[in-house]
């Protein structure tokens, strides 16, 4: 599997399309009260689906990185017990189903690696393949360090342990940042919804209060500018709380 690209399942595709249609209908009604604007907004569906794929792809990469870290810690334990590298991978494959489901990414990857090792394929090449397909910098760094250590005949156990420790520290730092930002992200999401809720409330309680803002050039310009400022604020708010380690 190429983890650099995300493919929607049929259920995910339908769910995301419905989410976009709901948002499009809400914006069209609250800011324009116009059916043509709703259909014009459909032009942004492809862009929305692309953004959702990017978000889900990043999430999947983080999950794979955490699973890879756990698996390599198990490999290190087996190496410390005196197993060869190939045997350590086979032993880890037996342990992984106790931690993850059979269809989890790392279980499938290790199953493929062990299967190819039994066909006398090179472990360094298999790890390099995973590194390329994962698109994860830490996995790529590990694969390169592993290949160099195995060719040079260095202390493989110490090198793997130090590399995994470094990846683990980075992972812990990311989790700490996510915990600190969790409340801020929730606040940002709530603040993003409030302008639409205010418009909906005003139109519900006082139906004719905003009639001057619809179906006339001046009102359309004002609403368009307001929508642009609103969209820009939402975009920058997400950028501020989206910190990568």
Buried (B, 14 or more C-beta within 10 A) or exposed (E): BEBEEBEBEEEBEEEBBEEBBEBBEBBBBBBBBBEEBBEEBEEEBEEBBEEBBEEBBBEBBBBBBBBBBBBBBBBBBBBEEEBEBEBBBBBBBEBBEEEBEEEBBBBBBBBBBBEBBEEEEEBBEBBBBBBBBBBBEBBBBBBBBBBEBBEEEEEBBEBBBEBBEBBBEBBEEBEEEBEEBEEEBEEBEEEBEEBBEEBEEEBEEEEEEBEEBBEEEEBBEBBEEBBEEBEEBBEEBEEEBEEEE
